[in-house]
């Protein structure tokens, strides 16, 4: 029995050295990215609709065959996820992108300033930008990221004042698995993509992370404190992100 266990462990731990396996989903090859971790107690899976790949997290002792069996059982669910995922939103002349929950039309002209300008037109807000047309997307994303910082900083400061907490450092990134996080070292990290969401959604995420400064868990005490800090309906914000979060993740990919 001990020899068999050693064989299983040796085999499974050597699996990641090989190339990622590929499975067939509705006639399309889909890579399976496997991550083994000592914290995992079971196999979990996520279908990444942006990269169109399957991500598996599993215990260190589990063989690759177990992961592929799990994928096979979930094949129809994976296919449905890929089929119903929103399309990638390219950012170019004439396209629309949201800012503070409001649609903004991108207007490009080679003679415009290369710096993005937010302009209120007859039919709503526009983002004017110039320079090479192939750089419109990156310039819009850079503008959104830069515009996010003062907005996030204001919200964090407001909630920290209400909570009686010292305002922490702010980090802005582009995570795919979460919208925000609060580290024990005193940093709140937020996705720049939240700046596209309606204000009540963004503020819910930020209030959530500020609440973690007192409760680093998701206990009843945490949710009671979160709801005391946040002025809106957190469940409505959660529903909005569940319905539209995937579309935000696809902007500019």
N, C-alpha and C positions, 0 to 999 in steps of 0.2 A: 504494500500500500504506500509506504514512504517513497519507494523508488518511482512508483507511478506519479505521485504528487510532484516529485522533483522533475520528472519528464514533462509534465504539463506546464509547470512554472518555467522551465528552461525554454520550451517551445514557444509559449505565449510571449515571453519577454523578448524573444529574438524576432518576433513578427514585425515590429515597427521598422526594422532595418530594411525590409523589403519595400517595394513601391506600393503606393496606395491601391487597394483593390478598386475595381470598377464594376458596377452593376448595370443591368439594362432596365430602364424605366420607360415603358411605352415606346420602345424602339430607340431610345436615346441613351448613350453611355453617360453614367453619372458616377463621379469619383466618391469614394467613401473615405473620409478623413477620420482616422482613429486616434483618440488620445486616451492613454492609460494614466490613472492617477490613484494614489494610495487612499484618497478620500472616498472614491467611488465604491459603493456597495452593490450596485446593480448597473445594468446597461441602460443608458439614456441616449436619446437620439434627437437631433434637430435637422430639419430640412432647410438649408440656406437657399432661399429663393433668389438671392442676389447673385451669388456665385454658381448657383445650380449645382450644389454638391450636398452630400449627406455628412453630418458631423456626429460621430459616436464618441461618447465618454464611457469608459468602462473600467472595472478593477484591473490591477496590474496582472493578476493571474489568469484572466479570461483569454481564451484563444481567439484569434481572428475569425475562425469559423462560427463562433457564437455570435459575433457581431453581424456577420453576413446572414445568419439564420434570422436574427432579429429584424434586419432590413427586409428580408424576404416576406416576413409576416406583415410588415407595414407597407408593402409595395403600393397598394392601392391608395393608402393615405398620402404617401409621398407624391404619387402622380397627381392626385387632386390638389395638393399644395402648390405644385409647380404650375398646373393648369390655371389655377385661380389667382395666382400672384399678379399684382399690378405690373404694368410694363415699366421699364426703365424710363425715367423722365429726363430727356436730354435738355440742356439749357442752351438755347440759341435764340436768334432773332425771331420774334413772334411768339415764342413759348411763354408760358406763365409759371411763376414760382410764388409760393406764399411767403409772406413776411408778417409776423404778428397775427397770423390767421387770415390775412387778407391777400387775395390774388394780385400779383404785380406782373404786368406784361413787360417782357424784355425787349427793348428797342435798341438795335445796334446800327451804328452808322460809322463808317471808317473815320469820319471827321469829328466824331464826338470825343470827349475827353476819355482817356483810358481809365480814369477813376469812375466808379459807378456813382451815378446821381439818381436819387429818388425824387420823382417828379409826379405831382398830382395833375393828371390830365382830365379831359372832358368825360372820358369813359372809365375813370379810375386811376389807380396809381401805376406808374411805369418806372422801370429801372433803365436809365440811359447809359450806354457804354460804347466806347470806340476801340480803336486799335485793331489788331488782326482778328478776323472773325473766328478763327479756330481757338482763340483764347477767351472767348466770351464766357463759356461755362466756368473755367477756373476763376475768372475775375468775379463772377457773380457769387460763387461759393466763398471766395476770400472776403467779399463784402459782407455776406451773411455771417461768417464767423466773427468778423471784427465788430459787426453791429450787435452780435449776441453778448459780448463781454459786458458792456455797461448795463444792459438790461438785466442780465443775470446778477451782476454785482449789486444792483439796486434791490432786487428781490431778496437776495440772501441777507443783505444788510437789514432790510425791513423785518424779515422773519427772525433774524438773530436778536434784533432789538426787542421784539415781542417775546422771545424765548428767554431773554436774559443771558444770551451766549455771546462770546467774543466772535467777531466775524472771522471766518476761516479763510484760508487761501482758496482761490478758485482756479481750477484747471478745466480747459475746454478741449474736447477730443471728438472722436467719431466712432464710438463703440457700436457694435451691432446687437449685443445681447442685453443691454440695459440703457436707460436714458440718463441715469445719474447714479452716483455712489458717494458715500461719505466714509473716509478712512479714519482709522483710530489715531492717525498722526495729525488730524485736523485739517484735511483738505476735502473740499466738495468738488467732485468732477461731474461735468454735465456735457451732454451731446450738443454740438452746435445746431443740430437739426431741430431742436426744440424751438428755436426762434421762428420756425415756420408754422408752428402750432398756434392755436388760439391762446391768448394770455392765460385763461383759467387752467388750461392743460399744463402749460409751462410752470405756472406758479404752484400747481399741485405737486409736480415733481420736485421743485425746489423746497417747498414746505416739508415734503417727505424726507428729503436729505437733511434739512435742518433739525427735524424731529429726531433723526438718528444721532445727533450730537448728544442727546440725553439718553436715548435707548438704542443701543446697537443690536437690535433684534426686531422681530415683528410680533411682539407680544401684545396682549390687550392693552397694556399700559402705553406701548408705543402708539397704537392706533388712536387711543384716547387723546394723547398729547398732539399727535398729527392733526386730528380734527379740531382741536382747540386752536392750533396755530393757523390752519387753512380756513379762509373765509368762504370757500365754495364747496361744491359737492365732489368729493374725491372719487366717488364711484362713477360719476358722470365723466370725470376726466379719464379714469381708467378705461371706460367704455370707448371714449374717443380714440385713445391710443391703440386699443385693440383693433378698432375698425380702420384706422388710418395710419398707424405706425409703419406698416410695411411700405406704404406709398412714400412716406417721408424718407425711409431708408434708401429708396431707389432714386431719389433726386440727384442728378449729376453723376451717376455711376458710369 
